[in-house]
Amino acid sequence: MTAPVVAILDRNLKAGQPALSKAQHIAAAAGAPLKIIVNAYSSAMVRAVGIDAERQQAARQQISKAWHKRATALLGEDAGEILVLWEKDSMDGLRKAILAQAPSLVVVHTSDDSALRRHLFTPRDWQLIRKAPCPVLCVHNREWNATPRILAALDPGTGEASDDRLSVRVLEGARQQAALLGAQLTACHVLDEMDEGLIMVAGEAIPDYTGSMEKVRAYHRDNFFQFGAAQGLDQDQLVTLNGPIAHSLSSYCDKEDVDLLVLGTVHRNLPERLLLGSTAESVITRANADVLVIKPDDFQSPWRDNDDDQ
């Protein structure tokens, strides 16, 4: 049986639910079941109803009916199974539901929180990127173009076999979405160069930095084009960018009206994440494009470890 596509709804009953509309599109094109998850728990309702168990149960049933009615209206003629959770710990509820569904893809709406708030209170999309056992598609409110544009961000040719494997997985994921959506596919590589301010500080330690960097650019550009050719990409499908990775990707996506950016992520420990951030997480907050995050083949979800501990 084909693994389902899971759409996670925003908790506002009247919200537009872009995650659902885009998950519908992908599930229909893939011939995959569509599962819809929403956590309807309301602390305000619990306080208002009080401790009476019968009243709480009746209120929960009414809220569940309202969510089923709303989701059915949004689905239109499409089919989809609706799972209404009632979990005080929202992420733990999602963890259990997603593991139970074993989806091929999770689609979630990206919040509009500020960067500071996101670092202080890890948002739902970031937690899914870090912990969900499958690819995660983080979407914005904007609709896709009639012929969507997909950009695959690749980082091959570093000398590490794991980098090439992840780039192949990212490209496979991008090609799959391009086939499903009838989209145009472009692949890019970003050379993350040293900040100009650091060059000035370093001074004589790197006297020929400009010349050296041109050689580095040429080396990585050639490796990228060789990788692309080996993967069956035409040269006009390949783009190289220079500069900070998140900024370069988001700027290119906005300039070229990219609908979907596909990139890979690697597991980082907490200190590294706090100091450096994650490319995927940074791009989500910068670019207007939706972001599909592909996990490496050896990714081990910490959610499964939680289940093993219980």
N, C-alpha and C positions, 0 to 999 in steps of 0.2 A: 504493500500500500504506500502511496506517495505521502511523504511527510507533510504536515500542514504548514501553512503560513499563519503566523499569529499576529494579530493587530491588538495593541494595547491602547485602550481608550483613555482620553483625558477624563478627569473625574467630574467635570462640569457637564451636567446633563444636556445643556443647550449648546455646547461647543460644536464647532464644525467637524471635528474628528478627521483631520487630514490623514492620520495613520491608517484609518479604516479605508478611506477611498483609494489610497495607493496600494494597500495590501490586497484589496479587492481586485485591482487591475492585475497585479502580479499573480495572484492565485488563479484567476480566470485564465490568464495566458498560459500558466504552467499546468493547468488541470489539477491543481492541488486543493485539498480541503482548506477552508478558511475558518479559523478559530478566533473568536473575539473575547478578550479578557478585560474586565473593568472591576476595580475595587470600589464598591459602593459604600464602604464604611464611612459613617459620619459621626464624629464625636459630638457635634452639636445636637444631632438627633438623639443620640444616647442620653445626653444630659436632659433634653427636653422631655423625653418619654419617661425617664426615671428607671427605677430598678424593677418595675413590674415585668416579669418575664413574658406574659401574654401580650402586653402592649408592645414590648420590644419586637417580638416575633411578628406581630401584625404589621408594624411599621417597616420591618425588613422586607416582608413580602410585598408591600406596596412599592417600596423603592426598587426591588428587583423587577416587578412588573413594569415599572416606568422605564427602566433601562432596557428591558427586552423590547418594549414598544418603540423606544428611540432607535435602538440598533436595527430593528426590523425595518423601520422607515428609511434609515440611511442605506440599508442594503438594497432596497428596491426589489428587483426580481431575482437577485443573486441569493445563493444559499450561504449560510454561515451558522456555526454553532456558537451560542452566546454563553459565556461563563461569567456569572456575576459573583464576585468574591465579597466576603465580609471579614476583612482582616485589619485589625488595629495596626499591625506591623505590615505596611504595604509591600515593602520589598520582599519580606519573607513569604508573603502570600503569592507574589509574582514568581518568586523562586520555585515554590512548590508547583504552581500551575504550569510554568514553562517546562520544568523537568518532566512533569506528567504527560505533556503534549509531545515532547521530543520534536520540536518544529525544525524545518529547514531554514526558516527565516523568522526573525522577530522585527516588527515594524512599530516604531514609537515616535510620537510627536516631540520635537525638541522644544524645551521651555525657553522663554524669553528672559530668563534671569540674567542679571549682570555677572561678569566674570568673577567678581569678588564673592558674590553670593554663591556661585557655583563651587568655588573652592572651599568656602566655609560649610556649605550644606550640599554634599554631593548629590547632583540631580539624578533622576531616574535613568536618563539616557546614558550618562557616564557609567552608572553602576551596571547597566546591561552590557555596555561595551567591555567592561573589565571582567564581568563574571558569567554572562550567559554562555552556554556551550555551543552556540550557533552564530552565524552572521547576524548582525544587527543593522537595520536600516533606520537612520534618524532623519525625520522629514520635517520640513517647514510647511507653512500654509500655502505657499505658491504652487500653482498647478504646473504640471509638466507641459512642455511644448508638444505640438501635434507629432513632430518627429523629435523625440528627446535626444539630447546630447549627453553622452556618457564619457567621463574622463577616468582612466585607470592610472593611479599614481604608483609607479614601480621604482624599485631601488635595487636593481641587479648589479653584478659586476664589482662587488666590494671585496671579493675574495672569500666570502663566507657562503658556504653551500646553503645554509639556512635562509639567507637573504634571497637567493635565487629561487628556492622552493616557495617562499612566501610570495614573491613577485609572480610566479607561475599561478599560484592559487588566486591572487588578486585579479590577474588577467582572465583566468577561467571564470571567476565570478562576474567580472565586467562583461565578458562575452555572453554569458548566460542571460544577464539582464538585457543586453542589447538585442539578443534574439527574441526574448519575451516581449519587449516593448517596441520593437521595430526601430531601434535607436542607432544613431551614428556613434562610432567608437573611436576615441583617441587615447593614446597612452603617453604619459609624460614621466620625466625624471627630473628631480630638483637637486641641484648641487648646492648644498648648504655652505655658503662661503663665510669667512670671518668678517665680523662687523668692522666697518671702516674705523670706528673709534678705537677698537682694539688694535688695529694696525698701527695707528698713530702712537698708542701707548707702547707697543712692542718696539717701535723705533728700529734701531740698527740690528736687532735680532733677526729680522726678516727683510734684508735690504732689497731683495729681488722678488718681493711678494707678487707683484703684478705679473711678471714673467712666469713665475712658478705656477701661479693660479691658472694662467692660460694653458699651461701644459696639463694641469690637473683637469681642467674643463674638457680639453680635447680627449684625454684618456677616458674619462667617464662618459663623454658623449659617444665616443667610438664603441665603448662597451655596451652602452644602452642601445645603439642602433644595431649592433651585432645580435644582442639579445632579442630585440624586436623582430629582426629578420628571421631568426631561428624559430620564433613563435608564430611566424606567418603574417606579421604585420607589414603593411606597405610603409614606405618612408614618409608619405604624406599623413600617416596616422601617428607619427612620432614627434613629440615636442620636448625640448629641454628648457628648463627654467633655472635661473640663478637667484640665490638669496635665501633668507629664512624660510624654512619649509612651509609652515602653516600660512604665513603671509603670502608667499608666492603662489601656493595652491588656491587660496581663497581669492586672491586678486585675479588670477587667470580664470577661475570659474565665473566670477562676476563679469569680467570683460568679455568672455566668450559665451555667456549665457548658458553655462553648463547646467543641466538638470540634475545629474547624479554623479557624484565623485565616489569612486571605489578605491579604498586603500586598505592596507593591512595594519595590524597592531601586534605588538609584542608585549608580553607580561613584564611589568616593572614593579619593583618594590616600592613601598610608600615613600621613603626619602627621595628616590629618583623622581617619582611622580610629582611630589610637592615642589622640587627644585626646578625640574625641566618641563613638567607637564607632558601630556601625550599629544602627538600630532593629530590623531583623530579627534580628540576632545577639543583641541585648540581650533581646528578647522570648523567644527560644528558651530562654534560661537562666532566665527568670522564670516563664513561664506553663506551666500543665499542658496547655494545648491544643497540638495539632500546628500547625505553621506552614508554609504554602505561600508561597514567595517567587517573585514574578513579576518578570521583568526588563523594563526599558523597551524600546521597539521599536528603539531605536538602540544597544542593548547590544552591545558587541564583546568576545567572550571572549578573554582573554589566552592561553588554550590554543591557539587557532587561530594566534596570532602565533608561539607556540613551534613549531608544525608548519611554519610558513612559513620559520622560521629554520634548520630542519634540512635 
